[in-house]
Amino acid sequence: MPTEIEQMWAVTARQGELRAIGSALTDRGGILLTGTTGVGKTRLLAASLQRVAAEGRTVVAVGGAGGPETGCAENFCSLAECLDRLESVRRHSDPARRTVVGFDDAHLVEESAAHRLYRLTASGRVAVAATARRDAALPTGVDKLWVERLVERLEVRPFARDVVSSILHGRVGGPVDSATLERLWATTRGNALILHELVEYALTDGSLRRVDGRWHWDGLPARPPERLADIVLLRLRDLAPEEQELVNVLAVAGPVEYGLAERLGLARAAETLDGRDLVQIEYSGRRVGIRLTEPLTGAVVADRMSGLTAQRLRLQLADAIEATGARREDDVVRMATLRMAAGRVPEPAVLLAAARTAAHRRDFALTEQLCRSVLGNPRPPRDARRTSSAGPAGGGAPVAGPARGVAGADNVSVAGEGDGAGGGVVTADEARAALLLGRALAGQGRHEEAEAVFAGALAERPGAAPYGLPRDELIAAVHDRADNAAWGLGRGADAAAVVDGLPAGLGAQGTGVRHGFHAVLALLADRPDDAARTGRTVLPGEQPDSVVVQHLLPPAAFALSELGRPAEALALIARHARDLGGWHDDARLRCLVVTARCAFAQGDLGRVADTLDATGRFATPGDDLRQLQLALLRSRLLRLLGRPAEAVTLLRGASTLRVRRDWLGTPSWTLAQLAGALAEAGRPTEALQTLVEAQAARRDAPAYPLADDALLLEHAVVLAHTGDRSGAACRALEVVQRAAARPATALAALHLAVRVADAPRAAVRAAQLAAGAHSELMRLQCDHVVALTRSDGEALEDVSARFRTMGAVALAAEAAAQAADMYRRDGRRRASRLARAAGARLLAETGCALVPWADPQEQRQPDRAAPLTSREREVAALAAGGLSNRDIAARLVVSVRTVENHLYRVYEKLGITARSDLGGALQGPARNSLGRAA
């Protein structure tokens, strides 16, 4: 039974540490808990003392370590007083019955008391449980305890992201949206004390609240709460003047380079603060950066700082950056933002250069701010802009057509040449700012506003680009406008008209944009054949790495992969992409991502890993799109390797990135992959809840069949792992029908359907889909389907060996288990045992889990959740997560009465009577470390 202290939400996630402490107090001379301030050392110590006291051991404590709830026999004012009493204690014959001495802050103990404690511990008369600050020097006697291995030393670390998720879910009693989890973790960095204070404050003031059935938090208020600020400042109370100055610089400016700290005379302060874990040193190539360890520290320090001090530091840092030559791409951004924050607005040319860099880094909020400064339009309040984040499809005026002003869009007028009282764009710099503003608005999901700005800035002028803009800037703006029309507004025809309306005489750049965008529109319309045909027609006449190649090659190769010809796609990439270092950043990223996807389709996981490394080498700070694609590719690799828990961590972070949807990924697609990984990791309730979130995101986006089918396929994965095998097969077979133009997706869906349930004529359909495919993975999937439908044990063993050679160990273990089952049915017991043993060895070697439908123990156990329909399962999962019937109805877009009816049938089918029983009923049987039903 957990003790009262162990039930505190900040201790529940420390069960591993509690077991280690208990073992050290039993088998050794005790435990020394070290860590930074606020990680939870004291609470962990109190929980440990309470646990050993409950076991019948004598526990004495010093100071605050021994509150009445710990069950201590005595509580002393000082360690010296405690040791005086313990001098008469004799050595116990059973080491596990020694008296336990618990105390906080071992680094503050006097040397004489520390030596006495060492002697008592070394003689076997007492066991020690103590805490110490990690960066503090310990008395010699305490040091000798762990150096001589008389006690164990355990580092108490901040909570990881997934632990913060489980803690928060337990505290609020319901599902928490992914953005809130990421925001809380980023703000607290897992510091237990700060996390506890922040969550309790947010619950009290209502900023952590339920929205559409999920708990949501917008972030810190403008002024951090007083108590939380005081706790943060406790760590800064004894700083030297130079250390405080550096903390102030980091608070007002964010991370800075070590060279700038040197220029400001603060290099030594950086070293000492690093030793105290107040700052972190980050290395990126030849660059060395410094940032505050806890972001909340910066918010608190900046809030308490004098306005004059903040202004002085910002201007000093801006001058220091300028004195170094402002050589790096983001130096201009930092100089501009620092001077603007200090009340010194830079020249329009500087603001525009900073806006370009911010847009390149996809910091669209900053891009908007900088562009509005150039245009002289103050940024409107957030509430005034909220209603214009238009969603999808269908509504509004057509994109292509006569130019029009944008007086209705944030009161910004960019059309015309000084027409009307509203001013308007009158210079090339203002035209550039307006076009960048359109891109920034689109990047923030404000698509109707963006289209209005684009339309005004790109007003037609016969024979010339607007305001004489260079061709590359005009092409980029037209591409941004078409992108916004297709992916933001769901108007593919208008997007095509925008691209086709490019002025003549733009050369290869204009040709590349037209061909590339039409290939992307073909993917959007589920016509991969058209995209591939364009590539085959146009690319042979182009020089490698040309502008046309950069625009057209990625979507054309992607289409070939979807058509089941990844080898041809990889050959096309090898022929036309010779020097990616010279490509535009976005084009290079897309080419690398497509290369990795083609390598997946080929079953070449080694090449996938190499491509991921190459993608990482081209990374730039703040590049959310690259971060998203890397997370998606790595998580796919991890799932194939049978490591879904690691994939969950990556996908949780990826799901919070604010990246515009495009042909390589959408928010609903990312959430669906997270749901699939959660199901594979044995967390079915979370998987179902995340799946509902993905479906809600899908409703707010234009149709994209490829992403929609991927969501449906992940839905099938979730259902299969939660026991609804027939429902999973139905979803997968639906994808087979929908993806008729994409054999790779259709065969992947058929492969899943046959693995989880019987599928008539599956072998024939698999052979049809794989016919002519130049993909090792597709051939292997086809052979797996055929072997299952024919109940062929030898063929399944061969499939298992080939999956293992490929590196897909989870599928290899599944095929081995299926072979064993086929042999057992045929009465071939020895062959069954050998196949089962081979699969078990693979599971043991890799640590991956066997899928539930291939586990004979789980097949023999009645599945309580199996009778539920897919909709009943979704409703039950949301109810188990703490949502009310009204919240569930809003989330699923049904009536409250419908939800009540679903729950009534769920209770009847599962044989339960209370909402609190839903979670356990949906979880199914427990699984051990090898993935077997316990």
Number of C-alpha atoms within 10 A of each C-alpha: 6 9 14 12 20 22 13 14 17 23 19 18 17 17 12 9 17 19 11 14 26 19 15 23 25 18 13 20 28 27 26 27 25 23 20 21 21 21 22 23 27 20 19 24 25 25 25 24 32 24 22 22 19 15 10 10 18 19 26 23 28 22 14 15 26 25 16 12 13 24 20 25 13 15 22 18 11 14 22 18 13 19 18 11 10 17 14 9 13 14 16 13 10 9 17 19 19 24 23 25 28 28 27 24 17 23 21 14 19 15 15 13 19 24 19 18 25 21 15 20 23 17 12 19 22 29 29 27 29 25 26 23 20 18 15 16 12 20 18 15 20 22 19 17 25 16 12 10 13 20 25 23 19 16 17 19 16 20 22 13 19 17 16 24 22 16 21 22 18 13 15 17 14 20 26 24 20 21 20 19 24 21 16 22 20 14 20 22 21 23 22 23 20 23 25 20 15 21 17 15 16 19 14 11 9 11 17 21 18 18 12 15 24 22 22 19 21 13 14 16 10 8 12 17 15 10 12 18 19 12 17 22 14 10 15 15 9 10 14 12 10 15 20 18 18 25 26 20 27 23 23 22 21 15 17 19 16 19 18 19 21 13 14 16 14 19 17 14 21 24 15 15 21 18 14 16 18 18 21 19 18 14 11 9 7 6 10 13 17 22 25 22 17 20 16 21 24 21 20 21 22 21 17 11 13 11 11 10 14 21 18 14 21 23 19 16 23 23 15 18 22 15 11 13 9 17 10 10 14 15 17 24 23 22 24 23 22 25 19 18 16 18 11 13 16 17 11 18 13 17 26 25 18 25 31 21 17 25 19 17 17 22 19 23 15 17 30 25 19 30 30 22 21 25 23 13 14 15 17 12 9 8 8 10 14 11 9 17 17 19 19 21 18 11 12 10 10 15 25 20 13 10 17 19 20 22 16 11 16 18 14 25 27 31 26 19 12 14 13 9 7 12 16 24 24 16 14 14 19 23 25 25 30 30 28 30 27 31 29 27 24 27 25 18 22 23 26 26 23 30 28 26 30 31 25 26 29 23 19 17 9 8 8 11 18 18 19 11 15 12 16 12 14 21 22 17 21 24 21 24 30 28 27 31 28 25 27 28 29 22 22 23 15 19 28 19 14 20 24 19 12 18 16 11 10 15 11 14 18 25 20 22 24 22 23 24 24 22 28 27 24 21 24 22 15 20 17 27 19 19 27 25 14 20 24 15 9 15 19 13 9 13 13 18 20 17 20 23 28 25 27 28 32 27 29 31 30 28 29 25 32 25 24 29 24 30 20 17 27 21 12 20 22 13 14 18 22 12 11 16 11 11 18 12 16 13 18 21 23 23 25 20 24 26 25 24 23 27 25 24 23 24 22 19 19 14 16 24 17 12 21 20 12 13 21 14 10 13 14 14 10 13 14 20 21 22 20 22 21 21 22 23 20 19 24 19 20 19 22 21 21 26 22 25 21 15 26 24 18 21 26 23 17 26 24 20 15 18 21 19 20 17 16 15 17 21 21 27 26 23 28 34 30 29 32 30 29 26 26 28 23 22 19 25 29 19 30 28 24 26 26 24 20 22 20 15 16 21 12 13 20 20 16 18 16 23 22 18 22 21 25 21 30 25 27 30 30 29 27 27 25 26 24 23 23 21 24 27 27 15 23 30 24 19 26 26 12 17 21 15 16 22 23 25 25 28 31 20 28 27 28 21 30 21 21 24 17 14 18 10 10 21 22 12 18 24 18 14 25 23 14 12 20 19 24 22 25 27 20 19 23 26 21 27 28 23 22 22 17 13 18 17 27 17 18 28 24 19 25 29 20 18 24 18 13 19 19 21 29 25 22 30 30 25 29 29 30 29 31 30 24 21 23 16 13 14 11 14 14 12 19 23 16 15 26 20 15 20 26 18 14 21 23 14 11 14 17 23 27 27 22 23 19 21 18 15 12 19 12 8 11 10 17 16 20 21 17 20 17 19 12 19 25 23 27 27 25 29 25 24 24 20 23 17 20 16 20 26 20 14 19 17 10 12 13 16 12 13 22 16 11 19 20 13 14 22 17 10 14 18 12 13 12 8 14 13 14 23 18 11 19 23 18 21 17 11 15 10 13 18 20 20 18 11
